[in-house]
Amino acid sequence: MRPFVHYGERKIEFEIPPGWNVFCGKEIPSLPAARNPFEKIIEALDKPIGSPRIEELAHPGMKAVILFDDLTRPTPAHVVFPEILNRLNKQGVEDGDISAVCALGTHPAPSSEELKTKIGREAFERLNGRIYNHDSLSKENRVIGRTSRGSLVEVNPHVLGADLTIGIGTCLPHVWAGFSGGSKIIMPGICSWRSVAEHHIKWAQNHSSRIGKLEGNFFYQEQNEFARIVGLDFKIDFIVNRKNEVTNVFCGDVVREHEKAAQGVLHEYLVKIPHLVDLSVVSSYPMEQGLQSLKGLDAAALITKKGGKIIWIAPQEGWENLTPLIEEVAKKSSSNDYLNQLLAGIYPEGCFAMGISALLCIWVLKRMRERFCEIVHVCEGLSRDQVEAMGMRYAHSIDEGIEMVREGLPRADVAILASGGTALPVLSG
C-alpha cells in the first residue's frame, strides 16, 4: 500500500524514493465511536470522578454558570447541555438562575448563530438573554488574587457571581498544556488578556511545557491552580476520535477527571517513533482550520532532527485574515528577540485582535525556521509569496515537495503522520 496522508475529506497518496526508510507510515486505527454518546454522558454524570454529582452540588436558590468552549474545538456541547439544565432544575435551580459563558479566552467572539450551533437550539432558547461571550479586554473583569507562582488571576464577572460553576470541554493533545480540556476552560477560557498573556508567554517557552506531559508541566499545573482559585466545581470532558465522534466522557473534579481523560486520549492519538528522523511528512488533519493547522507542524517538530526537513500539508482555509501574522513572521527578528518583545508587553500592530495564541504562533513559526534547514508547505489557501515570506518553500503537491527535499537526502529516516493535527508522537527508542 502506498503511503498517504489525510487532506480535508480525502486521502492523498504519494511515492517514497528508494533509499528512504519509513519508520511510521501506517494509519493507526481510530477508536470506534460510542454506540450511544448520550448513554456515555449519563453514565459519567451519574458516577463522577473525585466529586459529588451535579445533583448533590446544586441547591435551591443557587446561581449557576455553565462554561463551554468555542467552535475551534470539537466539543459536542449541544449533546450535554439539556441534561445539565434538567439536573439543575430537579434540585431547584431554575433556568432563570442559570447563565452560560463561552470561554473563548482571547479568541475572536462567535456570533449568536454560532453560539446556537455550539450549545444547541434547546439550551439556547432556555437560556436566552443569559448567554455571554467572554471578553478578555472587558473592564468588568475582576482581579481575585495571584497563583503561588505569581501569575495574576483576573476573570470574568459572570463566573465570579455564580454559586456553582460547571465546565464543558474536550481532552486532546496540546502542545504546551500536555492535553486540552480540564482547567483550560478557566485559563485561558475566562481570564483577562493580561492574565492569559502573563501565563502563556511565561510558560510556553519552558522545557516542561510539551505535548502529552502533565507531571512536572508548569503550564498545566498553574492552569489547575487558576481553576482552584476561581472555584470550578464540576468539569465534563469528552474524548473524540479523528472523525470527531464521541468515544468516551469523563466528569467530576477538574484535576482528577482530566487525568483519567488524558489516559484515554493516549489510546487514540499516541504514535511511537523509535528515534528522531531526518524528514517528517505531516498532515494537519483534522485540525486544518486557520492557526489550528500549526498543530501538525508542532507534531513534526517533536520527532525531526535539528537541521532536518519537514513537509507540512494543510489546505489552509481560514487564513484570509491572517496577513498581519504572516508579515510579522517574515520579519528578520529572531524568535528570542520576538519573545522578549512579548514579555515586555509590546505586541505586533495588527495582530493584537487575533489573541495570545496567534501571537505565540508567530514565535513558533520563527523558531521552526531557525531549527530546521527546510520546511516545505503543501497547501492551497496560501500563495507561494505568502509561504516563502514565512521562510518556507511552497509546493503544489506532496510528490513535488518530496522532489524538493530529495536533493541532499539520498538516504533518510522518514516519519509520516497521516493525521498529525491530533497526533501525540513520542520517541520510544
N, C-alpha and C positions, 0 to 999 in steps of 0.2 A: 504493500500500500504506500502510495506517495505521501510525503509529509504534507500537512495542511495547517492552516490557522482559521479561526472564525473571523468573519468580517461582516458586520451587520447581520443580515438574515441568511448569509450563505457561507460556505466553506471555500477557501482558496487553496488549491494545491500548487506545489512548486517542486522544482528539481534541486537536489543536493549534489554538488560536484564530487567527483571521485577524490579521495584523499581526506574528505571531511568525515569526522567521526561523531555521529549524533548520539548524545547521552540521554536526551529527553525529547522524544518526538511523538509519543503516543498520547492520545486523549485519555485523561483519567475519567473513568465512568462517573457520571453525576449521580448524586443520591436521588432516589425516587421521591417524587412529590408525595406529601401526606395525602392519603385517600380522602380524608375529610379534614381540612385545616381547622374548621370551626370546632371539631371534637378535640383537636390538639389544644386549642385555646382554652376550652372548658376544663380540660384535664390539668393544664398548667395553672389556671386561676384557682382551681379547687385545691391544688397541692403546691403552694408556692414554696420557694427555697429560702429558708432563713428569715421568714416573715409571716405574720398573720395574714389571712385572706383579706381582700378588699372589704368584705362584709364585716370583718372584725375591726378594721381600722376606721370605718365610717360610722358616724353617729348623727342623729337628727340635729338639724340646725347648722351643720358644718358648711363651710365654703370649700369647694373642691376645684382644683385646676388640673387639666389633663394636658400634658406636653406631647407634641408629636413633631417628627422631623419633616423636611420639605421634600419636594418632588425629585431632588437629586439623589435621593435614597429610595431603595425599592420596598420600604416598609409598607405592608398592606394594612395601614391604619383603619381603613374603612371596614375591615372584617371584624375588628375587635371593639371598635368604639361603641356600638349599640349595647354590647354585653357589659361594658364597664358602666355605662349610664344606667342600665337596668339594675345592676347590682348596687349601685349607689342609691338609686330610688328605693329599693327594698329596705334600705337601712335609714330611710327618712331624709336623704339628701336629694332634694327635688332638682329637676333640670334647671330651674331658675337660679339655683345656688351653685351651678357648675359652669365653669368657663373653660376655654381651650386656648392654648398658645402654640403657634407654630414656632418651634425652637430652631430657627434658621441660622443662629449665630450671626455672622456678618455677611451672609449671602444676600443677594437681592430678594425683595419680598415677593412671594407669589400673589397672583390675582385672586379675586373672590372665587372665580370658577375653578382655579387650580386648587384652592383650599377645599372646595366641594368635592373635587375629584379625589383628593387625598383622604379625607375623613369619611366620605360617603354622604349621599343625599340625606339619609335619616338623621345622622348626627348633626349635619349642617343645619337642618331645619329645626331640630330640637334645641340647638344652642345658638340659634340666630340672634345676632347682636352681641354675642359674648365670645366670639372667636377673634383672636388677635394675632397679628404678625409681630413677632419680637422686633424691636427697633434698638439695635446696639448703640445708636447715637442719641437716643432719647435723653433729654434732661431729667426725665422722671425715673430713670434707673437709679437704684439706691445702693450705696456702699454699706455693707454689713460686716466688714472685717477683712482680715488677711489670713492666708494659709500659714502653716508652720514654716514654709519656705519663703514667706514674704510676699506672695502674689496678692494683688488687690482683688477682693470679691465684691463685685458690683453687678447687680442683677435686676431683672425685670420686676416692676412693682406688682403686676398681676399675680406673680408667683408668691411674692412675699405676703400678699394679702390673703392667701389661702390657708385653711386649716389642714388640708390634705392634698398632697401633690403626687400625681401618678404620671409616669413617663412611658412612651411607646417608641421603640426603635428596632433596629436590625443589627445583628452582630456579623461583621465581615472583617477580613484582614484590613489593617490600617497601617499606613507607612510609619507613623510616629507613635500612635497610641497603642500599637500592638494589634488591637481589634477595635472596630467601631462598636456602637451600641453602648450599653452601660451608662456611665456617668457623662458621656459626651452630650447627652440630652440637656445637661446643665452647663458644662464647659466644653464647647463654646455656645451651646444651644441658646441659653437665655442670659448670657453675660454681656456686659458692655464692651464696646470696641476696645477701650483701653485695657480692660481685664483680659480679653482674648489676646490682644497684641502682646501684653506682658508675658502671659503664659506660653503662647505658641512660639514666639520668636526666641524666648529664653531656652525652651526645652527642645525645639525641633533640631537644633544642631548638636544635641548631646548624644554621645555614642550609645546610651541606653535606650534611646527613643527609636525603636525599629519594629518592623512588621513581625507579628506573631509572638512578641515578647511582652509579658505582663510583669513578671517578677523582676524587681530592680529597675523598672522603667519609670523614671521620674515624671515624664509627661503624663503617663497613665495614673500614677499614684497621686499626683496633685489634682487631677480631674476628680478622683474619688473624694479627695478632701473638700473640693468645691461642693460636691453633691451632699456631703455630710453637713457642711456649714449651712447650705441653703435649706436642707431638710427634705430631700427626695424620699418619700415614704414607700413607694412601690414602683418597680420597673418591670416592663414587659419587653422582651427581646425575641424577635423572630430570627430563625435561620432559614435562608433561602438557597436553592441550588443555582446553577449557572443560568437556568432559564427563569430565575426569579420566582420559582414555585416554592411555597412553604414546605419545609421538610420537618421542622420542629419549632417548639415555642418554649421559652423559659421565662419565669417571672418570680418576683419576690424581692428580697433585699438586693439593692443595686450592685453591690460588690459580689455577693455570693452567687446570685443567679447568672451574672455576667461571666464569672469564672467557668461555670458549667457550660454556658453558651459557647464560650471560646473553645472549649474542648470539642464541642460538636462541630465547630467550624473547621477544625483541623482535619476531620474526616472527609470533608467536602473539598477543601482547597489546598491541602498540603501537597507540594511537589518536591521530591527528593532529587538532588543533583550531587553526584559524587565529589566534584571539585569545581573550582572556578573554570570558566570556559573562555575560549578565545573570541567566540561570537555567539550572541543571543539573537534569535529571531522571535519577536514577541508581538502578539496582537493585544490590543487593549480591550477586546471583547470580554465581558459585556458592559464595561464601564467606558463607553465610547463618546459620551456627550460632553462637549466643552472640556474644561480642565480635568474632569474625571478621567480623561484618556491618559493623563500622565501616570496613572497607577500602573499601567502596563510598562512604561519606561522605568518606573521605580523598581518593579519586579525584576526587570532585566539587569538593572544596576547591581542588584544583590548577588548575582551569580556570574558576572562578567569580570574578567581580569582588568585591573587598572591598565589603561593603554590598549584595551581590547576594542571590539567593534560591536555595534548593535544595529539591527534592522528593526525599526519600530513601525508597526502597522495600525492605522486607525482612520476611519472615514473623515473625522474632524468636522462633523456638523456641529454647529453651535459656537464656532469661533468668530462669527461675524463681528461681534462687538469687542473683540479682544485685541484690536490693533495696538492700543497703547501698551499692552503687556508685551507684544512681540517687539515693539520699538524699544522697550526697556531691556529686554533680553539681548537685543542686538548691540547695546552699548558695550564698550570695551572694558568697563569696570569689572573687577574680579568678583567672584561670589562672596569672598570675605569682606571686601570693601562695601558691597551692596548690603550684606547682613549688618555690618556696623552702622550703616546709614539707617536701617530699620530700627536697630536698637536705640539709636539716638532720636527716634520719633520723626525721621524725615522720610516721607512716603512719596513715591513717584507720582508726578502730576498725571492725572487721567486714569490712574489705577486704583485710587482710594475706594471708589464706589464698588469695585469688584470684590472687596472683602480681604480679610487677612490671609485666607488660604491662597488667593490669587497672588498676593504679594510674595508669599513664600514659594509659590510655583516659579516665580521669576528666579529666585535664589536656586531652586532645584535645577532649573534648566541651565543656568550659568555654571553650576557645579558639575553637571553632566558633561558640558562642553569641555571643561578643564580636565576631567578624569579620563575620558575615553578618546581614543585617537580618531574615531569616526562613528558618527550616528547617521544612518540613512533613514529618512522618513518616507514611508509609502502612504500616501493619503490622496484624497480628492478635494477636501474642503479648504485646503490651504494652497496658495500658489507657490511656484518654485521660488519666487523672490522672497516670500514670507518665510519659507522653510530655511533658505540659505541665510537670511538675515539673522536667524537664531543660531547660526553656526553649524547647521546640519546640511546634509546632501539630500536632494529631492529625487524620488523615483516614482514612476507611474505604476510599477508592478513589483511584486516580490522577486520574480526572476530577474528583473532589471537591477533591483537592489543587490541581489546576490552577485551578479556580474560586477557591480561597482566595488564590492568589498573583497571579491575573489583575488584581485591583484595583491600580492603580498601575503596571501593565505593559501599556499599550495596544500598545506595540511592544517587542519584545525579541529579542535574540540568544540562542538556546537550544541547548544540547548535551544529547543523550540518550545515556546509557551503558547499553545493554541488559544488559551483563554486567560491571557496574562493580567487582565484587569482585576481579577479576583484571586489570582494565584498567590500562594504562600510558599515561595521557594526556600528551601533550606539545604545547606551543604551537609551531606551525610557521610562523607569520607573522613 
